[in-house]
Amino acid sequence: MKAIMVVGTTSHVGKSLMTTALCRILSRRGWRVAPFKGQNMALNSYVTTTGGEIGHAQAVQSWAAGISPRVEMNPVLLKPQGDMTSQVIIKGRVVGQAKASDYYEQFFEMGWQAIEESLQRLGEEFDLIVCEGAGSPAEINLKHRDLSNMRVAKHLNAPTILVVDIDRGGAFAHVVGTLELLEPEERQLIRGIVINKFRGQRSILQPGIDWLEERTGIPVIGVIPWLEQMFPAEDSLSLFERRASSFSSDLTIAVIRLPRISNFTDFDPLESESTVAVRYVSLKESLGYPDAVILPGSKTTIADLVALQRSGMAEAIQEYVAAGGTVMGVCGGFQMMGKILADPEGLEGQEGRYKGLGLVPLKTVITPQKVARQRLVTSNFPQEGLPVAGYEIHQGRSHIVFNEPDGDMVYQPLFEDNNLGVVDSTQSIWGTYLHGIFDNGPWRRAWLNRLRQQRGLKSLPTGISNYREQREAMLNSLADEIGKHLDLNQILQSLDQ
């Protein structure tokens, strides 16, 4: 099978972005391309049509390649859940959990077998596999257990691109040091260097490029400028790099930055709205009085609920609601908004019953069986009859009480499926299990228009496309911009060597 590998000198250099761009560039050239990442550690995940769970970045890369996401694109997914423990997902299904110190012994062989089988299937169906590494391929203390980098490259004999982030400084040292720590058979697979996140004049950088090519014998095949419009990174560290809220926006929406926040890609469509400023608020910050507060998903809901309560943020949210504010909970955030969260088996590490925020008539029990499935439903609110597509990923079963007053509030089903969400009679308290809800353009605009009405603002048109069309435009722009600064000829020629 033919494959290209993308590795980086460190984490966060732009490997995911480069792989995404390559998938779109090469698919435009007529290749049948599939993305691949052997092992991924991420809290942003996506559910395929078969109900398998993969890293969200690989879903985006598959869309860039013009194909549907599938579990073979990310056969091993680790979802950190605190206390140095991760949930282990292989071929889309949960197979257990392990501490970092035990993972190699328990799951390495199973993981590598899944990687080999997945590559075999993709190789049978596609012309080219574009593989992404993880972190750095030169972590000498971890190389014996590395399932993502040069082990995959050697298995495929894949010409490999080494990406370095020049914005953080020390780029030449990062490249030379990485190459020095690779084994000779690994180093000979590195066929091109890409300098990413460059700000400045190419002429000033050129002497350094000349030195690097002479020193390493490897061509610099691209100098990619700093791109303001980027797809999110895979972990919550990228939240620190989100652009500051625009003070000229009509609405401000605060997303609570939980310690174990997951699937914050849910809110990218809100950030794409020019009239909306999305502000990620840590538990140490003041909530203020935004137009809406969103409680996002969490990998360990109970631990984040406890953190919410101990920090005082839970009380701040309850006071915000009492003053007439709007709150929405998504997945784990929805569970936190209920009355009771119980984990009788200690599946999240904290056995017991916990009092929720008491904002919705919901009781949840954490269960071993994870629900992971795509959904297409019809909305009851804020506008009846809108088609809404998304996906569920949760490890709890919830019981919701409808049409019975809870104090002064009456709650109704948000969708035709009563188990998928709830809204109160004033449409101020919202909760749903549906990830990707804001991807649905007409529903998103209808929900935002409720907030705009409260501000006395004119409603926005609801007859708009879904976010996937905006994502397509971004993918094309990404490929156009990176393609202008990237020479793939030598990499593609080496596929036949």
MOFEN-V944293 format. One line per field, one symbol per residue. ss: DSSP state (@ for helix, = for strand, . for the rest). psi: psi as a letter, one per 40 degrees, with the letter a starting at -180 (. if undefined). A space follows every 50 residues. Layout:
ss: ???
psi: ???
This chain:
ss: ..======......@@@@@@@@@@@@@@....====..===...===... ..===@@@@@@@@@......@@@@.=====....======..=======@ @@@@@@@@@@@@@@@@@@@@@@@@@..=====..........@@@....@ @@@@@@..=======.....@@@@@@@@@@@..@@@@..=========.. .@@@@@@@@@@@@@@@...======..........@@@@@@......... ======....==.@@@@@@@@....======..........====.==.. @@@@@@@@@@@.@@@@@@@@@@....====.@@@@@...====....... .====......==================.......============== .....=..=.===.=..@@@====....====..=.@@@.@@@@@@@@@@ @@@@@...........@@@@@@@@@@@@@@@@@..=..@@@@@@@@.
psi: ihihihiidiifefddddddddddddddeeihihihhdhhhiehiihide eihiidddddddddefiiiideegdhhhhhfiffiihhhhfeiheaiiid deddddedddddddddddddddddeidhhhihahbiefgdeedeehedbe dddddefhhhhhhihedeifddddddddddeiiddddeeheihhhifhha hdddddddddddddddehiheihhihhdhiiiieiededeeiiiiheeid ihhhhhgidfhifeededdddehdehhhhhhieeihdagidihhhaiidg ddddddddddeeddddddddddeeihhhhhbdddddeadhhhgdefdeeg iahhhaefdighhhhhidhhhhiiihihidiehiehhhiaihhifihihh hiehhgbeihiihdidhdeeiiiidefdhihiehiededhdddddddddd ddddefiiiihegiiiddddddddddddddddddehhedddddede.
